[in-house]
Amino acid sequence: MQKTLRNIGLFTSLTITLLPAAAGSLSHQAYAKEPQPASPPVPSFADLAEELLPSVVNVSTTQKVDVPEDFPEIPQFPEGSPYQDFFDEFMQKRGRNLPMAPVTSLGSGFVVDAENGYIVTNNHVVSEAEEVRVTFHDDVTVPAEIIGRDEKTDIAVLKIDVKKDMKISATTYGDSDKMRVGDWILAIGNPFGLGGTVTTGIISARARDINSGPYDDFLQTDASINRGNSGGPMFNMNGDLIGINTAIFSPSGGSVGIGFAIPSNLAKPVINQIIKYGHTRRGWLGVRIQTVTDEIAESLGLEKAEGALVASVTEEGPAEKAGIESGDVILSINGQKITEMRMLPRIVAETDIGAMADVVYWRDGKTHTVKAEVGELEKAEEDGLIAKGPKSDGGGLEIAPVGLVLKKLTPETRSEFNLPPTISGVVVSEVKNLSEAAKKGISEGDVIIEINQQPVTEPEAIEEVIQKALKNNRKSILLLVNSNGDVQFIALRLDQEEPAPVPQGQE
């Protein structure tokens, strides 16, 4: 457009330098068309924002925690010291009758069913809450009940009692699969507790895996997303919900233009299941998988490095019953091609429980097809077919027989323990005092690379191997551990007197 304007300017300046006899005709030609606008009008999101704000809420949660003791570290007096009695009495009284202090956290959410009062937010916003309240755009605040939560996708569903005079509206689901890199989006949330805030941006990337869970498939955006935006909606320009704002990448804690949202097509079935059952009901195949690298593909005779390599098969699981074995490469499920390993868990999870799935896999240089009856993930966890151990206070998975608390390697845990991106495995977040792991010198921040010569990237994989070892009356396990760059094998005796954690059902 600027080039056009420059051409018009040049043409006009020429007309005023020509002879008077020609000026009339040239002047008529120059003004035969209306002048073009200098630039297209700047788009306004005001109408769209006004329409969507009544469907968005601020979420505030309250939980009670012990008041911290504001005493410095006090050295221990030697046994028999003349001050020992005074010290013991002081320590016994220290901390008595300390009140429980309420702690409030803030997030965002959105209405998915205005008639029945269902609201969606992130699981991490409400997971520790004792009380939840939601505030609408018109400043009406009401209490909310947690209907169900899903840690794997970080989604939670709340419910409120809808009064006749409440002015709320529900969002409409869009198709996140149709969003392209470069498409405009609009995000609404409650950053830093400031209330309904509208920001805009574009889809920067698709299918991002940020190592937050087994179903990572995030939309990335450059829209400004900050603390408090968690659980808020992301809309397309038609006002349809296409994502749930969940995480940001930020060295400073504020927005640097890298935000992540759960795609609506991934969130919708999870939300519907929680509303219907109070928990999720995911399909389950019963395999542990790993990425097919170029080297693995070449060694197996595959033309491309795609599919999901089966590292192990769960006993009595659907895959074992169908004849799938360790070393097979699953290429497709019900005609859906597995181009990346992480596609398999999502496809299986979204498959109907009890359905006979057509599984195409690679073995001995050729493809095979079998039918596998899809099981239910949550039931498998309850039955102990796969491990789902208890969480520690710090959010890790506690492995009681060896005295370890483990966490998955994520950008957050790598930063917490100062681990480089080249290290893979499972990080030790805590070592229990006097445990077998402590006796063998395993420390917080060490990374477990293998267990019994099997590579691991999930704490649950370690728990499963240990449970199987206990079931088979094995007395020890072998770990390959990276401790500050020093890699070594460490054998741990299993505490047979300490029962393995009983798998818990889905909350």
N, C-alpha and C positions, 0 to 999 in steps of 0.2 A: 504493500500500500504506500509506503514511503517513496518507493521508486515512481509509482504513478503520480504522486503529488509533485515530485521533483520534475517530472516530465511536463505536467500542467504548468508549473511555475515557469519553466523555460519557454514554453509555447506562448504564454501571456506576455513575457518580457519581449519576445520577438515582435509581437503585434504592435507594440507602441513605438518601435523603431522603424516601421515600414512607412512608405510614402502615403500621404493623405488619400490619394485616389483609391488605394487598395484597403484602406483601413476599415471601411464599412463592411465589406464582404468578409474580411478576416475576423473582424470583431463578432459578426453573427455566427461564424463557424465556431469560434472559441467558446461562446456561451450557449451553444445549442443544447448541451447537456447540463443537468444540475450538478454542482460540485459534490464529490464523494466525501463521506465523513472521514475524518482523520484516522480513526481506528474503531474497531467494533466496540460496542458498549461493554463496560465491565460487568460481568455477571453478578447478580445479587441472589443470595441464598435466603433472604429475609422471609419470603412467603413459605418456603419449604421448612425453615426453622420454626416459624410460628405454628405450622401445622403439626410438627413432630414433637415439640416440647411437652405437650400434655401427656405423652406416652412414656416420658423418661422420668426417673425418680432418683433422688439421693438416698443412699442407704447408710444408716449409722448403726453401729453395733456397740454393745457394752459387755464387758466381761470383768470379773473381779479377780484380782491377783494379790498376792502377799505384798505388803509394803516392804521395799528393800531396806536392809539394815545399813544405816549410814555410819558404820563404824569402820575405821581403817583396820588393816590386818594387824592383829595383836600377837606378839611372839609367845610361844608356849613357855611356861616356867618349868625349870627342871624339877623332877620328882624330889619331894622333900624340901623344896624351897620354903622359906618362912612366909612367902606371899601366896603359896599355893591355895590355901583355904579361901582367902579373899578372892583370888582369881576364879576358882571353881564356882563360888557363889555368884559372882558377877556374870559368868557365862551362862549359868542356869537361868538367871533372871533376864538375860539379854533376849530380846525378841518376844517376851511374853505380852499377850493382849494387844499385839499389833493389829490394827484394823485391816480389813480387806479393802483395797482401793479400787474403784471402778476405772477401767481403761476404755476409752472410746476410740473407735476407728471408723473411717469414712470410705465409702465407695459409691458406685453408681449401679443403676439397674434400669429395666424397661418392662413395660406391661405387654404380656402376650395374650392375655384373656381378660378383657375389661369387665365382662359380666360376672366371672367367677373369681376375679381378683388374683390371678397368677402373675407373678413378677419374676424375672430372671436376672441373676447377677453372677459374679464369679464365686466359686467355692472358697477361694482364699480370703474373700471379703467377710464371709460369715462362719467359717469353719470352727472358730473358737468362741463364737458369740453365745452369751447367755440371754441377751435381749436384742431384738432387731426392730428398728423403726424405719419407715420410709417416708420421705417428704416429696410431695408433688410440686409441680411448677407454680401452683397457686398458693404455696406455703402450707398446705394442709398436711399434717403429720399424723400417721396412724401406725399402730404396732403391726408387726408381721411375724408369721410362723414359718419356720423352715420345713418345707415339705420333703425335700430330699436333696442330696448332694452327690456329685460325682468327681472324685479326685483326679481320675484319669484324663478328663477333658477340662477340669476346673470350671464346672458349671454347677450352679445351685438354683433351686426353684423356691420362691417364697409365696405365701398366700396371705391376703388381707381380707377383712370383711368390708365389702363394698356397700357404702351408704347411698341412698337415693340421690342425695344432693351433691355427690362427688362428681367432679368433671374430669374424667379420665378417658383415655382412648388407648387402643391396643395397636402395636406395631403390626405390619404386614410382612411376611417372609418374602425375601427375594431369592434369586438363584445366584449363589456366590460363584458357582462354576462358570458363569457367563462374564464375570468381572475380568477385565483385561488390564494389564500393566499400562498405566497412564490414564485410566478412568478416574473421574472426579468422585470423591466420597465426602460425606459429612459426618462428623463425630460429635456426640453430645454426652456430657458427663459432669462430674462434680470435682474438678481438680482442686486439691488442697482445701476442700470443704467450702469453696466459694459459691457453690450452687450451680444451677443449670448453665453450662458454658458450651457454646457452639464453636467448633473449629472445622476447617476444611483442609483437604489435601488430595492426593492421588494414591492409587494403588501403585506402590513402588516395586513390589515383587509378589509372587505367589508361591504356595507350597513350601513355606519356610519351616525348617526343622530346628527348633531352638533347644532341643533336649529337655523339654519340660514334661513329656509324657509319651506313651506309646502311640498316640494318635496325632502327633504334631503335623499340622498341615496349614500353618498360619498364613493369613494375608498380611503383607507388610505395607505400612503407609508412612508418609511424611507428615500427616496431620499432627498437630500438637496434642500429645497425650501425656499427661503427668500423673503423679500420685493422686488417687481419688477418682481417676477415670476408669479404674478397673470395674468391669461388669457393665459398662455403658455401651450403647448401641453404635454401630457404624451403618450408615445408610448410603444407598446409591442416589442418583439424582432424581429418581422417581419416588423417593421416600420409602423404599423397601429396605428392610433389614437384611444386610449381607454379611454382618460380622459382629462379634462381641469383643470389645477392646479389653485386652488382658494383660499385656506386658509391654515394657519398653526396654530398649538397650540404651543405657546412659551411664557414663563414667561419673557424672556429677549428681545424679538423682533426678534431674529435670529433663525435659524434652530436648532431644538433639535431632529430632526428625526421623527416628527409627522406632516405630511402634508396631505391635503385632495384635491381630484380631483373629478369634476363632471363626472360621467360615460358617455361615448360616446353614449350609447343607450338612455340615458335620454336627452342628449344635441342635438342629431341629429334632432329629430322632431321639437324642438324649433327653431333651426337654420334654417331649411327648411321653417317653417312658417313665420319667420321674413323676409327671403329673398323673399318669395312669396307675403306676405300681408303687410309687414312692422310692424307687431305685431303678437302676438300669438293668436291662436284660440283653446282654451281648452274645453274639455268636462266638463259638470257640472251636478251634480245630485241634489243639493239643500238640503244638510244635513250638520249639524254640528255634529262632532263625537268625541268620547273619547275612551281611552284604556279600554279593557275588562280585569280587574284584576282577580286574582284567586277568590276573594271574590264575585265579580259581577258574574263571570261564575257559581259559586256554587249556588248563589241565583236565577239565571235564569235557572238552570238545564242543563247548557252546560257541556260537558265532558272535554273540554279544554278551557283555557283562550285565545281565538283567535277571530278574527273578529273585527268589528268596531261597537261600541255601538252608536246608534243615540241619541244625546242629544237634538236636536231640528230639526224641518223640516221647510224649508223656504216656506212661503205662496206662492202659485201659482207656485212652483217649480216642476221639474220632479218627485221627490220622493213623494211629497204630491199627485200629480195627479195619481201616481201609487198605492197609498194606504199605503205607508210606514209611520210609526208613530214613535214618540219619544219613546224610550225604546226598539225598535227592534235592533237586532244585525245582521248587514250585514255580511254574511259569504263568498259570492263569487259574482263576476261580470263576466258574459260571460264565466263561467267555470274556471276563475282564482281565486284560493282560497286566502282569506284574512287572512293570518296568523298573521299579525301585523296591527294595526290601520293605520299606515302611508302608507301602501300599497294602500289603497283605493283611496286617492286623485290622486296618480300617474296613477293608472289604469283607473280611470274615465277620467282624463285629456287627456290621450292618445287614448280614445275611440272616434270614428268619431261622429261629431255633427249631430244630427238627427237620429242616429242609435237607434234601439230598443234593449236595453240591458237586458239580463236575469239576474235579481237580486234575489239571494237566501238569505233569512233572517230568523232569529229565533224569534218566538213569541209564548208565551203560551205553552212552552215546546215542540214545534215541528217546523220543517222547512216549509217555504212557498216560492213560486216562483212567481214573477211578471215580467212583461215587463215594462221598463221605457224608455221613449224617452229622450235621452241624449241632454241636452241643451248646450248653449255656455256660458262659464264663463264670458267672456268679455262683452257680450250683457246683461247678468244679472246684471253686475256691472253698465253698462250704464243706464239700466232701473230702477235702484234703488232697485232691488229685494234683493240684498246683498250689504253690505256697502263697499265702497272704499273711505275713507275720504282723505282729503289733508294731505300731509306730512308737518311737521314743518321744520324750518331751521335746526334743530338738527337731522332730520331723523325720528322723532317719528310721531305718528298719533294724530292730534289735534282734541279734542272733544270740539267744541266751546260752546255747550249749558251749560257745567259745568266748562269750563275753564281749562281743563287738556290736557297735551300732554303725550301720552303713548308709551311705547316701549315693545316689546316682551322680555322675559327673555332669554338671551343667555349667553354664557361664557363671552362675552365682557361686557354686561350690568351688569351681576353679579359682575364682577371685578370693573366696574365703580362706582357702588353704594354699594359695599362691602356687597353683599347679599349671604348668605350661599346656598349651593345646595339643601337643604331640603325645601326651600320656593318655592312654585309654584304660578302662577298667572301672572299679568301684572304690570310692574313697571311704576311708575309715574316719567317721566323725566323732567317735567316742570309744574308749577302751575301758571296760569295767574293772574296778580295782580287784586285785587278787585273782583275776580270771586267767584262763589258760593263755589267752592272747597277750595279756600283760606280762605273764611270766616269760613268754617267748620274745618279748621286746617289740611287739607291734605297737605303733604309736598313732595318735591322732594325726591325720594328714597323709598317712601311708595309703598307697593305692594297691588294691588287690587286682592283679592282672588275670590270673587263672586260678581255678580250683579243680584239683584232681586232673590237671592238664587240659582243662576245658576253658577257653577264653570266656570272660564274663564282662557284661556292661550294665547289668541290672542287679540290684541287691537281692531281688526275689530269686534270681537264678542261683545265687549262693545258698540261700535258705532252702531251696528245693533240693540241691545236692546234699546238704547236711541232713535234711529230714529223711532222704532216701538212705543215707549212710546209717543213720540211727535205726531205721526200720530193718536194715539188713545186719544189724549188730556190728557194724564197723566201729573200730575204736579210735580212728584218727582220719584226718583229711590233710591234703597237701595243698598249700597256697603258694603262688608265685607273687611276691610282693615287691613293689617299687617304693623304697624309702629314701627320699631325697636323692634320687638318681641311682641309688644302689639297689640292684635287682637281685633277689635271692629267694630260694625255696624255703618255706617254713612249714613244718609239720605240727599240727595242733591235735592234741587228744580231745576227744569229745566227752563232755560231761554227761555220763549216762544217767546220773542221778537227777540231773536237771532236765525235765521233760521238754521236748520241742514245743514251741508255741502252737497252740491250737488255732488252725486257720479260722478267721472270722468272716462272717457273711458281709455282703455289701450293706453299707449303712443306708 
